[in-house]
Amino acid sequence: RVLSEMAALGFRATELGPIDWLPLHPGALRAVLQRHGLELVGGFVPLVLHELDAGAVRERAERIGRVLAAGGADVFVAAIVMDDDWAEPQPLDDAAWGRLAAHLDELAELVAGLGLELVLHPHAGTLVEREPEIERVLAQSHAALCLDTGHLTIAGADPADFVRRHGERIAHVHLKDVDEAVAGRYRAGELSLVEATQGGLFRPLGQGDANIGEVIDLLERTGYGRWLVLEQDTTITGEEPPVGRGPVLDVQASVAYLNELAPREEEVPQT
């Protein structure tokens, strides 16, 4: 249903989604996407990089990277988690931060050998979420960045200012809009990320506080010409919404907003 709704809205590409949601066999993956006229852009991969032994992480990254590459993807989107269960992040010492950055660069080289570019995704609930953590990794590694307007806003940063300061490191973009009032409650610990999402944290593009229009203008000025990935995060409990209802309506609103910003000849949603 999700892929069908994407195709009906005119999307022509997608990311992999949560690991194991789409098939991790390249042939099966291509078949599923081709049925809906979709290409593969990349995939989001949570990784544990601060521990001494990164052998298992390298094996996992290579396995998933080979699937992404065989599926025609461009990017390997890495988030750095505390452990495989996404435990609450704990403070790291200098040695652990050094290992994290070194392992990140090693994996970037590994996936580059597969034809992919690794991009670091600052993400809520991970070790690299807020600006001090992002700045530390940027200073210690050579990794490119995934600009996620939603997660930067959730962390209390200004995505537009982030583009001004780090535009040359941005190699991939996730577009989300955020209700700052709900985000503030999440930052204060009043709500979990799931509870905040249920409470309206993520809004259609242009209806929140992530300055999406300014971000897109700044990206154009920097010469960014790669994928814009539209993410409409939601939490559905109980029965699925009827066909034609639910998250698809917010996505329609987001596409309409992007088309208002785009030159007339570019009115084609990307992903």
BELURZI-V918790 format. One record per backbone hydrogen bond with DSSP energy under -1.0 kcal/mol. CO is the residue of the C=O (numbers start at 1). NH is the residue of the N-H. Records with the same first field share a line. If there is no record, write none. Layout:
BEGIN
CO=NH + NH
END
This chain:
BEGIN
1=5
2=6
3=7
4=8
5=9
6=11
7=10
12=39
14=41
18=21
25=29
26=30
27=31
28=32
29=33
30=34
31=35
33=36 + 38
34=37
39=14
41=74 + 75
42=16
43=77
45=79
47=81
54=58
55=59
56=60
57=61
58=62
59=63
60=64
61=65
62=66
63=67
64=68
65=69
66=70
67=71
68=73
69=72
74=117
76=119
77=45
78=121
79=47
80=127
83=86
93=97
94=98
95=99
96=100
97=101
98=102
99=103
100=104
101=105
102=106
103=107
104=108
105=109
106=110
107=111
108=112
109=113
111=114 + 116
112=115
117=76
119=78
120=146
123=126
128=123
130=134
131=135
132=136
133=137
134=138
135=139
136=140
137=141
144=120
145=171 + 172
147=174
148=152
149=153
150=154
151=155
152=157
153=156
158=162
159=163
160=164
161=165
162=166
163=167
166=169
169=145
172=147
173=229
174=149
175=231
177=203
178=209
179=183
180=184
181=185
182=186
183=187
184=188
185=190
186=189
192=196
193=197
194=198
195=199
196=201
197=200
201=179
204=207
211=215
212=216
213=217
214=218
215=219
216=220
217=221
218=222
219=224
228=271
229=175
242=245
246=249
247=251
248=252
249=253
250=254
251=255
252=256
253=257
254=258
255=259
256=260
257=261
258=262
263=266
264=267
266=268
270=12
END
